Amino acid sequence: MLSDKTISIVKATAPAVAAHAEAITRRFYGLMFAGNPEVRSFFNQAHQHAGTQQRALAGAICAYAANIDNLGVLGPAIELIAHKHCSLDIKPEHYPIVGKHLLVAIKDVLGDAATEEVIAAYAEAYGVLADVCINREAAIYREQAAATGGWNGRRAFVVAGKVPESEIIASFYLRPADGGLLPAFKPGQYITVAINHPRTPTSPRNYSLSDRPGLPHYRITVKREPASNAAAPAGLISNYLHDEVHEGDALELGPPCGEFTLVPATTDGSPVVLISGGVGITPVLSMLKSLAHAGVGAPIYFIHCARNSGVHAMASEVRAIAAQRPNVRVHFRYDAPLPDDLRAGRCDSIGLVDAACMGSIVPILPDARYFLCGPKPFMACVLQNLRACGVDDARIRLEFFGPKQELSAASAA
């Protein structure tokens, strides 16, 4: 438990920390990578270069400081962080490294305002948060190891199949190299791919599982990420998977992680609305296949948005499920269709996802649960329009690979 004095000091200094949060996190990463270069491998250097990790950490620090007297509201954020840490095989001994450099960064940036008393308060606050995360992560590690076929750390897998799904997307079917069992996973979760890149060191990458649990393989579906500009270089690992990894090759995988999953209420008769954009189809397709396989009879709406049929992945899988399950309703929407996409029935409508589109595709159901995944502009638009239609945030679950405060800001704008 935090002392009353620490709570008072952190709340009093929270505005100053918020005003300089990104400067603190930039200083923090510089100090940590210089002082403890062994931890660099845990961090996506492309995200470092783009500043997204610095902004994400800044947002987390501000949220913690602002809610220091009501930590219960941070439960979902801590769950997300704990799963991410377990996917990277973060251990308790890594926390003192972070704490040491973070406190120095706060002192460096705030200067005289960071008195010994202030630093002591933030040290205590960090220690309490670290203990919460360490305990939750220990529980996740135990659950992973205890599962039938489960493991911790890395396990060797073989690429049993590589299937093109569109012009820019491919699926990889992965089986344990030891021929052992696979643990079940929750639809919506991801696994971690660790690659010793031949040209440059890089951190492991998370990829959503795109098939249902209970099969003798895991499947990930990966988009080739081109370079959009100098600040957003081409996806190092996604391109490596596309160009260099083939059937029969070996990969090192971490066990399933992630808190973006179907909740129990989705089997109680409540309607389910699955909305995705681009390669964001992967976790919601796993959800759709799992619900269909379980014979769930509640209404299921599957809405997927893509540029056009050239980049639209796994359309036939979705259509096949809808053909077999009368409770599944599918709508594909393209915003840059090829000349005959609409006429040939490859999509059901054309345009962006706005409020009118949402209202015409799926009724706003008061008891439905909504699951969203896709790129930031798409997610921000859908989130804004769901809220405008009166859908409560408690009924919306989303998977967003980036700082969630950026998504909130984009949807507000």
N, C-alpha and C positions, 0 to 999 in steps of 0.2 A: 504494500500500500504506500502511496505517496504521502509525504507529510504535508500538513496544511501550509507550512511555510513554502515548500517547493511549489505547490499548486498556485499560491499567491504570486510568487516570483515569475513563474512561467506565464501566467495569464497577464501580468503587468508588462512583460517584455514581448509578448506575442506580436503586437503591432510592429515593433521594430524588427523582429525576426522576419515577419511577413514582407516588410518593405525591402528587405535585403536577401530574401530567401534564395533566389537564383544565384546571386553572387556567392552566398555561403556554399551552395551545392557545387558550383564550379570550382571554388577553392578546395572544397572537400575532395572531389575526385582527383584533382591535381596532386594534392598531398598524398592521398592513399596510393595512387598508382606509382608515385615516386618512392614512397616509403615502404610499400608492400606490393611490389610488382606481381607477386604470385597470385593475387586476387583478380588481376586484370582479365583473366580467362573467364570469369563469371559474367562479364559485362559485354554487351553487344556494342562493338566499337562504332558501327554505323549509327546506332542510336546516340552514342556519345558525340559523334561528329555533328549530328543533326540537333543536339541539345535536348532531345526528348527525355532522356534519363535524368538530366539535371532538373528539368521542369517537373518530372514525375516525383522526384525526391523532394523538391521544394514544396510541391503541393501536399505531400505526406507530412512533412514537418509542420507546415501551417495548420493542417487539420488536427494533428496531435496537440499542438500548442493551444489551439482554440478550444479543444474539447478535453483538456487535461483534467477537468473536474467531472467529466461524464464520458468515460472511456467506453461505455457500453455501445455508444453510437458508432464506434470504429470497428465493431465486430466484423461486418462484411469486408472492410478493407484489410483487416488483419488476416482473414481467411484467404483472401486473394493473394496477399504477400506470402503467407505460409506455404501455399501450394506452389507458387513460383519459386520460392527458396528450395523446396523439396525437389522440384524438377531440376534444379541446378546442383543439387547435392550440397547445399549450404549446411555447415555444421556449427555447433555452439562456439567453437574456437574462433570462428570468423567474426563474431559480434564484437569482441574487444577491439579488433582492428578498426572496424567502422566507428565505434564510439570514440576511440582515441583521436582519429583524424577529424571527425565531425566537431568535437569540442574545440580543437585547435582552429578549425575553419570559422566557427562562430566567434571565437576570440579575435581572430585576424580581421574579420569583416566588421564586427561591431565596435572594435577598438575599446576605448575607455568605458563604454556602456556595458561591456561584458566583464563585470567585476568578478572577483573570486566567488562571491556569494551567488551571482547569476550562473557562472559556470558550474558551480557545485549543484545548483538546482537542476540544470539541464543534464548533468551527469546522472543524478538520481532518476530523473524522468526517463532518460534513455535506458538505464538499467532495468527499470520496471517494464518498459515496452519490450526490451530484449528478452526478458524472462517469459513474457506472455507469448512471444513468437517462438522462442525455443521450445516451450512446453507444447504448443500446438503442433509444431513441426515434428517433435519427437513422437507425438500420437500418430501423425500421418505416416511417418517412417515405420512405426510398429504395424499399422494397418496394412501397408504395402507388403511388408515382409511376411505377415501372417496369412495373407490371401493365398489360396490355392494357385500355385505357379508364380507367386509373387516374388519380388526381389527389391533390393535397394541398390543405389548406385547405377552402374552400367551393366548391360547384358548384351551379348553378341546375338545379332539377328542376321538372317540371310534374305536378300531381296528375291522373293519367290515369283514376282511378276512386276512388270512395269507397263502401264497402260496409258496411252495418250487419251485425255478426256476432252481436249479442245486444242486450239492453236497454241495456247500458252500454259496449259494445265496438264499435269500427269499424275497418275495414282501409282503408289508403290505398295505392293503386298508384301508384308514382312512376317517371317516365321522364325521362332527361336532356333538358333544354330545347334543347340543341344537336343533338339527334338522334344523338349519338355512342354509342360502345359503353359497356357497363357492365363493370367488372372483376368477376371471380368473387370470391366470399367463402366463408368457411368456415362451414358450418352451426353456428348458435349465436352468431354475431357480431351486432353492432349497428351502426347508423349514427347520426349525430348530426344533429339538426334544430335549426337556428338561426333564431329568429324575432325580428324587431323588434316586440316587443309594443307595441300602441298606447297602453297605459295605464301600464305600468311596465317598467323595464329588467329583463331576466332572462337567465340563463345558458342556453347550449344544452342540449338534453336528448338523452339516448341512448335509442333504441328498438330492440329486437331485431328482426332480420329474420325474418319468419314464413313465407316461401316458400323454395323451394330455389334454389341457384345455377343459372346457365345460362339464365335467362329474360330477356326484354327489359325487365323491370321489377324494381324492388325493392318489397317490400311490408312495411309496418309495421302492427301491429295494436295499437290504443291504447285503454286503459280510461279512461273518464271518472272522474276522482278527485274524489269529493265531500269536503266538509269534515267531518271526524269530530269535531273540537272546536277550541277557540281556538288550541291549540298545533299543530294539524295542519290548516292551511287547505286549501281546495279546490285541486286541481292546476291551476296557472295555465296551463301550456302544453297539458296534455291537454284541458282544457275549451275552450281556444282552438281547438285542432284540431277538436274535435267541433262547435263552434258557428260558427266563422268561416271554416274552410278547406273549400273545395268543389272539385269537379272543374273543371279548367282553371286553378286557382290555382297560383302558383309558391311553391316552398320552397327554402331554401338547405340543402344537405346536406354533411356531412363523410363521408369514405370509410369503408368497413367497418373496424371495430376489435373487439378482444375476444379473450380467451384461453380462454373457455368454449366449446370446440369438440370435435367428434368427433376422437378420437385415431386414429392408424393401426391400432391393434389392433382397432378396431371392424370392420375388413374382413378379419380373419384367421379368421373363424368363431366368435369369441367372442359369446355372447349379449349383447344390449343391452337395458337397462331404462331407459325414459324416464318420469320421474315429475314431474308438474306440478300446480300449484294455481292457480286463477283465471287471470289474464292471463299467468301464468308459462308458459302453454302455448306462447307464441310461439317461443322459441328451440328447444324440443324438437320442435315441429311441423316446423320447418325441418329438424331432424335426421331425423325420421321420413320426410319426403318425399324427402330426399336419399338415404337408405338404400334406400327403395323404388325410386326412380328408377334407382339403380345396380344394382339386382337382387341386393342382398345377401341371401343365403339363410339366414344365422344366425337363431336365434330372436330376435324383437324384441317386447318387452312395452311397451305404452303405457298408462300409468295416469294418468288425469286426475281431479282432484277439483274440484268447484264447489259453490256453494250450491244451485243448482237449474237447471232447463232455461232459465229466464228470463235468466240471466246466463252460461250456458255457451256459449262461442264455438267455432265451427268444428268442431262435432261431426260434421257430415255429411262434411267432408273426411277426418277420421280414419276414420270408418266405411267410406268408399269405398275407402281404401287397404287396410284390413283385408279387405274383400271381394275384392280383387284379389290380395292377397299372403297365402297360407296360413300363412306363417311369422310374420305380425304378429298379435298377440293384444292386444285392446283391453279396458280396463275403465274405466268411468265411475262415479264414486262421489259422491253428493250428501249434504251434511250438513244441509240445510234444504230438502228436496224439496217441490215443489208437489204437490197431492193426488194427481194421476194420473201423476207422473213415473215411478215404478217400474212400475206396471201397464202403461203405454204403451211401456215399453222404452227410455225416454230415458236411464235410468241402469241400472247393473247391481247396485248395492248402495247402502245408506244408512248413514251414520255417519261418524265421524272416521277418520283413518288411524292405527290402532294396530298393535301387533305381531301380533295375531290377524288383522287385516285383511291386513297385508302377507303373512303366511304363506299365506292362502287365495287371494290374487290371483296371486301370482307365487312360484315356488319360489326359495329362496335358493341361487343358483348360484355355486359357488366361482370360476368363471372369467368371470363376467359383469362388465360395466362399467355403472355407474349414473350417470345424468345427472338432476339435480334443479333445478327452478326454481319459485319461488312465494313467497307472503308469509311473513314471519318465523315466526309460530306453526306454520304448516304445515310449513315446512322444518325447524324444530327438532324437530318430532314425527317426521317421516320419518327424519331423520338419526339421532335417538336410537334408533329402532326398527331401522334397518338395522344399526347398531353392535351392538345387543342380539342381533341374529340372526347376528352373527359376520362381517359384511361389513367387510373391511379398508378404512380410509380411503383407501388408495392406489387403490382401485377406484371411488371416489366422486368425481364432478366436480359442482360446483354453481355456479349463477349466483344471486347475492344482491345486490340493490341497497341496500346499507347497510353499516355497519361489521361485518365478519365476526366480530369478537370478540363482538358482541351475539348473533349466531346461535349461536356456541359456548356462550355463557353460558346462552342459552335452552334449548338442547338438553341441557345438563348439568342444568339445573333440572327 
